[in-house]
Amino acid sequence: MRNLICLGLIYIFLNCLLGCKEVEDVKVLRLGHGLDVSHSVHKAMTKMGEDLAKLSNGKLKIEIYPSQQLGTERQCLELLQIGSLDMTKVSVGVLENFAPKLKVLGLPFLFRNREHSFKVLDGPIGRALLDEGEQYWLKGLGYYDAGSRSFYTVDKPVKNPADLEGQKIRVMESATAMDMVRDLGGSPTPISWGELYTALQQGVVDGAENNLPSFYLSRHYEVAKYYTLDEHTILPDVLLAGTQLWNKLSVEEQGWLKQAVDASILYQRKLWLEAENEALDAVEKAGVQIIRPDKSLFSKRVKDSFDKYKEDEIFYELIKDIQATN
């Protein structure tokens, strides 16, 4: 009970401190996220803020709080829901806990490649999924590229699913991610991103799974010396606004924000490709062994995972629609 009271007081304080504020006809939108300032998403958000200020002639501005200054991704989503924060970026893996239909994007080997994922996300399926959050007070604005996720381990290289047997693998708070690791033979262990370096270092977990830039920028390569490019999921990041903010904006202001968001997405996707190449080169130079396995060994191991959704006809149709997208 004491923890609940403390959490409530924190939210009240942040509501006063961080809610969208207006000063002399200027609306300042507060955006919190968990990434480092050198990350492509943060750079894209900075551009978004600059573009928004220009489009609105200074009437709308964005203040960015990176590196979990305002809490984890889950906590930022909760702040959005109560109107104490205006915008945030989260992984779909975390968002599925708030808008369950989005868990479809976390299914392993759902997308054939990056181009397939963009075709889905930028098309009617992706736009419909963005709207799923509105009933939970979350307004989806667009998808940032977060590349493909792969396994990395401290002591034992993963060359096939059998190598995951008995390995404790850190995952996000995502039922889809936990199911995937179990199906591949590992032991899923949810741990906060900010605590993962120490967990790897102290042997709390044997490995984790994420994209190359995150592996590099987090410096996890200092303790995890094996990176397996199995690319089991192509899991995007989602930029969101709280519906409390969105509904306060005029139609014109909403248009300015959406225009700035769309430009930042194109900019970020370009930066992401550069960041992936830079990260791969840097971790190899740091002594990380890059393993390029036969991906079919992993995809065959989880190929029956979609069957568990057959009883949910609408969700299963969504899976098939995504797979059929050319």
C-alpha positions in Angstrom: 0.0 0.0 0.0 2.9 2.4 0.9 4.4 1.8 -2.6 1.1 2.6 -4.3 0.8 5.8 -2.3 4.4 6.8 -3.2 3.7 6.0 -6.9 0.6 8.1 -6.8 2.5 11.0 -5.3 5.2 10.7 -8.0 2.5 10.8 -10.7 0.9 13.9 -9.2 4.2 15.6 -9.1 5.1 14.7 -12.7 1.6 15.8 -13.8 2.4 19.2 -12.4 5.9 19.3 -13.8 5.6 17.6 -17.1 2.1 18.0 -18.5 1.8 20.0 -21.7 2.3 23.6 -20.6 1.3 26.8 -22.3 3.5 29.9 -21.9 2.5 33.0 -23.8 0.6 31.0 -26.5 3.5 28.5 -26.8 2.6 24.8 -26.1 5.6 22.8 -24.9 5.2 19.0 -25.4 7.2 16.8 -23.1 8.6 13.7 -24.7 10.3 11.0 -22.6 12.1 7.9 -23.8 14.7 5.4 -22.7 17.4 5.7 -25.4 20.8 7.3 -25.4 21.2 10.7 -27.1 23.5 9.2 -29.7 20.7 6.8 -30.8 19.1 7.4 -34.2 15.6 7.7 -32.7 16.7 10.5 -30.4 18.3 12.3 -33.3 15.1 11.9 -35.3 13.1 13.3 -32.3 15.4 16.3 -32.2 14.7 16.9 -35.9 11.0 16.4 -35.2 11.1 19.2 -32.6 13.0 21.5 -34.9 10.5 20.9 -37.7 7.5 21.3 -35.5 8.7 24.7 -34.2 9.2 25.8 -37.8 5.8 24.5 -39.1 4.0 26.1 -36.2 6.0 29.4 -36.2 7.1 28.6 -32.6 3.6 27.8 -31.3 4.5 24.2 -30.6 7.8 23.0 -29.1 9.1 19.7 -27.9 11.2 19.1 -24.8 12.9 15.7 -24.9 13.9 13.7 -21.8 16.1 10.8 -22.9 17.9 7.9 -21.1 15.0 6.9 -18.8 15.1 10.2 -17.0 11.3 9.9 -16.6 11.2 6.1 -16.1 11.1 2.9 -18.1 9.1 2.5 -21.2 6.2 1.0 -19.3 6.3 3.8 -16.8 6.3 6.4 -19.6 3.2 4.7 -21.1 1.5 4.9 -17.8 2.4 8.6 -17.5 0.9 9.1 -21.0 -2.3 7.4 -19.9 -2.9 9.8 -17.0 -1.8 12.9 -18.9 1.4 13.5 -16.9 3.5 13.1 -20.1 2.7 14.1 -23.6 4.7 11.8 -25.9 7.0 8.8 -25.7 8.7 6.1 -27.8 8.4 2.4 -26.8 9.1 -0.9 -28.4 6.1 -2.8 -29.7 7.1 -5.6 -27.3 6.2 -3.3 -24.3 3.2 -1.7 -26.0 1.5 -5.1 -26.4 0.9 -5.1 -22.7 -1.3 -2.0 -23.2 -2.8 -2.7 -26.6 -2.9 -6.5 -27.0 -3.5 -6.7 -30.7 0.0 -5.3 -31.4 1.6 -8.5 -30.1 1.2 -9.7 -33.7 4.2 -7.6 -34.6 6.4 -9.5 -32.1 5.7 -13.0 -33.5 9.0 -14.6 -34.6 9.8 -14.7 -38.3 6.5 -13.0 -39.2 8.3 -10.7 -41.7 10.3 -11.9 -44.5 12.7 -8.9 -44.5 12.9 -5.2 -43.7 11.1 -4.2 -46.9 8.2 -6.5 -46.1 7.9 -5.0 -42.6 7.8 -1.4 -44.0 5.1 -2.4 -46.5 3.0 -3.7 -43.7 3.7 -0.9 -41.2 3.2 1.9 -43.7 0.1 0.4 -45.2 -3.5 -0.1 -44.0 -2.5 -2.9 -41.5 0.1 -0.7 -39.8 -2.2 2.3 -39.6 -5.1 0.2 -38.1 -2.7 -1.2 -35.5 -1.6 2.3 -34.5 -5.3 3.1 -33.8 -5.5 0.1 -31.4 -4.0 2.2 -28.6 -6.7 4.9 -28.6 -9.1 2.9 -26.4 -6.3 2.8 -23.9 -5.6 6.6 -24.1 -2.6 6.1 -26.4 -2.5 7.8 -29.8 -0.1 6.0 -32.2 1.7 8.4 -34.5 4.2 6.2 -36.4 6.8 3.5 -36.5 10.6 4.0 -36.1 12.9 1.4 -37.5 14.4 -0.8 -34.8 15.9 -3.3 -37.2 15.9 -7.0 -36.4 16.5 -8.6 -33.0 19.1 -11.4 -32.5 20.6 -13.3 -29.6 23.8 -12.3 -27.8 25.5 -14.4 -25.1 28.3 -14.1 -22.6 30.1 -17.5 -22.5 28.5 -19.8 -25.0 28.0 -19.1 -28.7 24.5 -19.8 -30.1 24.8 -21.5 -33.5 21.5 -23.3 -33.5 18.5 -23.5 -31.1 20.0 -26.4 -29.2 22.6 -24.0 -27.9 19.9 -22.0 -26.1 18.9 -25.0 -24.0 19.3 -24.0 -20.3 20.4 -20.5 -21.1 18.7 -17.6 -19.2 17.9 -15.0 -21.8 16.8 -11.5 -20.9 13.6 -10.4 -22.6 11.3 -7.4 -22.4 8.1 -7.6 -20.4 6.4 -9.3 -23.4 4.5 -12.5 -23.4 5.3 -12.9 -27.1 9.0 -12.6 -26.5 8.9 -15.0 -23.6 7.0 -17.6 -25.6 9.5 -17.3 -28.4 12.5 -17.9 -26.2 10.8 -20.9 -24.6 9.9 -22.3 -28.0 13.6 -22.1 -29.0 14.6 -23.9 -25.8 15.9 -21.0 -23.6 14.7 -19.7 -20.3 13.1 -16.2 -20.7 14.0 -13.7 -17.9 12.3 -10.3 -17.9 14.8 -7.6 -16.8 14.7 -3.8 -17.1 16.9 -2.5 -19.9 18.8 -0.2 -17.5 19.7 -3.2 -15.3 20.8 -5.5 -18.1 24.5 -4.6 -18.2 25.0 -5.6 -14.6 22.8 -8.7 -15.0 25.0 -9.9 -17.8 28.2 -9.0 -15.9 27.1 -10.8 -12.7 25.7 -13.9 -14.4 22.0 -13.2 -13.5 21.3 -13.9 -17.2 23.5 -15.7 -19.8 22.4 -13.5 -22.7 19.8 -11.3 -24.2 18.3 -10.4 -27.5 18.2 -7.1 -29.3 19.3 -5.2 -32.4 22.9 -4.4 -33.2 22.8 -0.6 -32.4 21.3 -1.2 -29.0 23.9 -4.0 -28.3 26.6 -1.5 -29.2 25.3 1.7 -27.6 24.5 -0.1 -24.4 28.1 -1.4 -24.3 26.8 -4.9 -23.7 29.5 -6.1 -26.1 32.0 -5.5 -23.2 30.6 -8.5 -21.4 28.7 -10.5 -24.1 31.2 -11.6 -26.7 28.9 -13.6 -29.0 26.3 -12.1 -31.3 24.2 -14.5 -33.4 22.5 -12.9 -36.4 19.4 -15.1 -36.4 17.1 -12.1 -36.8 14.2 -13.8 -35.1 12.0 -10.7 -35.0 11.7 -7.4 -36.8 10.2 -5.4 -34.0 9.5 -1.6 -34.6 9.5 1.2 -32.1 6.3 3.2 -31.9 6.0 6.9 -31.3 2.9 7.8 -29.2 1.1 10.8 -27.8 -1.4 10.6 -24.9 -5.0 11.1 -26.1 -5.3 13.8 -23.5 -2.7 15.8 -25.4 -4.0 14.9 -28.8 -7.5 16.0 -28.0 -6.3 19.3 -26.7 -4.6 20.1 -30.0 -6.5 21.9 -32.8 -6.9 20.2 -36.2 -4.2 22.5 -37.5 -1.8 21.7 -34.6 -2.4 18.0 -35.1 -1.5 18.4 -38.7 1.8 20.2 -37.9 2.7 17.4 -35.4 1.9 14.6 -37.8 3.9 16.3 -40.6 6.9 16.6 -38.3 6.5 13.0 -37.1 6.4 11.7 -40.7 9.6 13.6 -41.7 11.4 12.3 -38.6 10.5 8.7 -39.4 12.0 8.9 -42.9 15.1 10.6 -41.4 15.4 8.0 -38.6 15.2 5.0 -41.1 18.1 6.5 -43.0 20.1 7.0 -39.8 19.3 3.5 -38.7 21.0 1.8 -41.6 24.1 3.8 -41.0 23.9 2.9 -37.3 23.6 -0.8 -38.0 26.8 -0.8 -40.2 28.7 1.3 -37.6 27.6 -1.0 -34.8 28.6 -4.2 -36.6 32.0 -2.8 -37.4 32.6 -1.5 -33.9 31.7 -4.7 -32.0 33.7 -6.9 -34.4 36.7 -4.6 -33.7 36.0 -5.0 -29.9 36.4 -8.7 -30.3 32.8 -9.9 -30.5 32.3 -13.0 -32.6 29.6 -12.5 -35.1 27.8 -15.8 -35.8 25.7 -16.1 -39.0 23.6 -19.2 -38.5 21.3 -21.1 -40.7 18.1 -19.1 -39.9 15.8 -21.9 -41.0 16.9 -23.9 -38.0 15.4 -21.2 -35.8 12.3 -20.5 -37.9 11.4 -24.2 -38.1 11.6 -24.5 -34.3 8.9 -21.8 -33.9 6.8 -22.4 -37.1 4.0 -24.0 -35.0 3.8 -21.0 -32.7 1.2 -19.3 -34.9 -1.2 -22.2 -34.6 -2.0 -21.3 -31.0 -3.9 -18.3 -32.3 -6.2 -20.2 -34.6 -9.1 -20.1 -32.1 -9.0 -16.3 -32.3 -10.2 -15.9 -35.9 -9.7 -12.2 -36.2 -6.2 -12.3 -34.9 -5.3 -15.3 -37.0 -6.6 -13.5 -40.1 -4.4 -10.6 -39.2 -1.4 -12.9 -39.2 -2.3 -14.3 -42.6 -2.9 -10.8 -44.0 0.5 -9.7 -42.9 2.2 -12.8 -44.4 0.3 -12.3 -47.6 1.4 -8.7 -48.0 3.8 -8.4 -51.0 
